[in-house]
Amino acid sequence: QVQLVESGGGLVQAGGSLRLSCAASGRTFSNYAMGWFRQAPGKEREFVGSISWNGDYTDYTDSVKGRFTIARDSAKNTVYLQMNSLKPEDTAVYSCAASRSPMSRLIRDPRGYGYWGQGTQVTVST
């Protein structure tokens, strides 16, 4: 059974940092692109960032550029989202996803992902 499990969410004050992890089990995703998405209450799911299958390329939505960093550890089958300088508007449920196809580079469209985690809550207080 393929599973993506996020962890590391929580409550943090504005300006603080969190590191989310996305651990895969059931198969290896070392040659799949990975993405992070978020959904705030009453809003649509939003692309946050993605990393290519080999880790050479990353892409971020404008609102998190310079503050968030995606990295992957293929040996651990884990992807990370380092979030710095957090703002209240970053509050959301964050989910990771793995691309439908291997050897993918960067994907912003959620339809390009075939595996999803259940998400972890990030709350940024003022």
N, C-alpha and C positions, 0 to 999 in steps of 0.2 A: 504494500500500500504506500503510495507516494504521499508524503506530507511535507508541508512547509510550516514551520512553527516560529513565530516571532516572539521575541522577548526584549526586555530592557525598557519598556515604557514606564511611565509614572508621572508624578507631579513634580514640576520644577518651576522655579521662579523665572521671570523674564530675565534674559541675559545669561541664563544657565545653559548647561549642556546635558545631552543624553546620547547614549550609543545604543541603537537598536541592532539586534541580531536576527538573522533569519537562517535557521538550521533546516537543512533538507534531509529527509530520510526516505528510504524505499528505492531510491535510485540516485545516481550521481548527476549533478547539474553543472559539472565543471566545464562543459562545452555548450552551455546555454546562456543566453543573455538573461539578466535578472533586473527586475525593476521594483521600485517602491512607489506606492500610491497612498493617498490619504483621503479620508472623508470626514468632514466636519458635520455636526448635526444640521439637518435641513439643507445641506449642500450636496452637489454631485461629487462623485469620486474624482480626484485630481491627481494627475501625474506629478510625481516629485522628482524622480531621477531614475536613471538606468545605467547599467554597466555591461559592456560587451562580454561575449563568451570568454575571451582571453584576458579581460581586465585592462586592455589597452586603451579603451575609450569609455568616457563617461559623459552623461548628458543630464542637465538639471533644468527644472523650470526656473524662470527668471527670479521668482520670489525667494528662492533658497540659494541661488548662486552665491558663492563666497562664504556661505554659512554651513552648508551641508556637504558631506563627502561620502561617497559610496566606495566601498572596497570589498574585495572577495578573497576568501582563503579556500582555494579549491581542495586542498588536502583535508580540510575540515568540512567541506561541502556547506560552507556558511558564507553569507553575505552580510555586510554591516552597513549601517547608516549612521554616521557620526553627525550629530546635530549640535551646532554651537550658536551662541547668540540667539537663543530661542525667544520668540515673540508670542504674545497671546494668540495671535492669528495662526500660529502653527498648531494650535490645539485641534486634535483630530484622532481618529483611529488610523493607524498606519499599518499597511499590509504589504507584504512582499509577494512577488510573482516570478515565475520562470517562463521563459519564452516557449512557444509551441514547437519551434524548430531549433535544432542545434546550430551551432556556428553562426548565431545571430549577432549582429552588432548592437545598435541602439534602437530601442522601440519605445515610443511614447503612447501609442494606441493600446489601450487595455485589451483589445481583441487580439493583439499579437501574443498574448500570454495565455498559456494553457493550464497553469497550476497556480493556485493561490493559497496563501495562508489565511488564517482567521482574523488576524490583526491584533495590534496591541495599542492600548490607549495612551496617548500623550496629552497631558494637560499642562499648559503654561499659565501661571498666575501672574498678575500684575504686582 
